[in-house]
Amino acid sequence: MDRLTYIGHGTTLIRLGELSILTDPMLRNWLGPLHRQVPPPDSALAERCDVVLISHIHRDHLDIRSLRRLPSSTPLVVPRGATKWAGRGGATEVRELDVGESVSFADVEVKAVRALHNGYRDRTWGDRIQPLGYLIRGGGRTIYFAGDTDLYPEMFELGPVDVALLPVWGWGSSVGEGHLDPPRAATAAQAIRPRLAVPIHWGTFAVAGIRRLHPENLVAPPLAFARLTASLAPEVEVRVLQPGETTALEDGG
């Protein structure tokens, strides 16, 4: 049965037919000032994925140490120009895509779509590499993985999709330009109109003091997204998964 696991942050495990797809694997318990606030992923996760999708080169989405936990033969799909970063994780098969390009694995097609986000590894240093989202099509189902993005007009052209994985927060006390917060994510759901929307990129990592000073930021964003989406796009089902939780993708969802 097709199913989805929200591992945490931008990391999800998508099972379509016989293929398991891991997105933006961040498998460590810390990254610089960010510390995991929930139990770590299953140590066997890296062995259970067939393909890895990387949306952009920021350190919390393209984590070289996490990539080193994967078998080196696991294919990676990355934005054009990101092979030099992905290769540091040991991958021997890296597929680069530009917006509009696609690649297939078995009977699943992965198509790169635009994301509106900062494309540098560190703020404005080095080469800018276009961030991506992905449309994943297989078994009669289409799943949109947004990566990190802000709203952009072409979102209205992404649908129809069955499932949209939409970021709704981050790891601090606020999110800035180039990200979706609950109101913007609800607007994205209204534009894309998936049958099912699953909020991601929340409740997993935080900087020091967030749990003490703003504990609501670890739990409230997906609930706010669900409320706002119910108002803006009542035909969209919102399913809030806790980090580590799995849901079946039934027919029609």
C-alpha positions, 0 to 999 in steps of 0.5 A: 500500500502507498504510504507516507512517513513524516520523518521530520523537518524536510525529511519524508519517506514516500512509498509508491508501489515498490519504490521508496523515496526519501526527501531531503534526508536530515538524519542527525540529531544536531546541525550547528545551533539546531538540535532535534526535539523529537526521537531520532529516525530509525537507524534502518531508514537509510537502507529502506530507500531506493531514491533520494530527492534533494530540493536545495543545497542548504545545510539542513536539506543537503546534509553531507553527514546524513548522505554518508549514512546511505548506501553509496549506490542509492541514486540522488536527484539534485538541482542542476549544479549540486553534484559537487555537494552531493558527491561529498556524501559518497553518492556514486549516482547523481542525477541533476535536474533543471526546472521542467526536467524529469527522470524516471525510476521504475514506473515512477516519474520525478519532475523538477518544478520551481521553488522560490528560496535562497539558492546559496549554500551559506547566505550569499556565498558561492554559486547560486543553485536554483532550488527545486520542488518535485512532482512525483507521479506513480501508480496513478498518484501525484505527490508534490514535495515543495522542499523550501519555498515561498509563494509564487504564481506558477503554483496555480499550475502545479495541480491537480495533485493527490498529495501536497507536502507543504512546509509550514514553519522552520526552527526558530521563532519566525520564518522569513522571506523564501519560506511558507508559514501557516497563512502562506502555506494555506494559500499554497493549498488553495492554489494547488488544491490537493486532495490531501495536504500534509504539513512538514518542516515543523516541530523537529529542530530548534535553536537553544531556548525555543522550547523554553521561550516559545514552546508553541512554535514546536506544535502550533504551526501545523494546527494553524495551517489546518484551520486556515486551509479549512477556511480557504480551501475546505475541499482539501483534507489536512492530515497532521502527522507527528514526526515519525508518524506514518499514514496510508495513502488511500485511493483518492488521497 
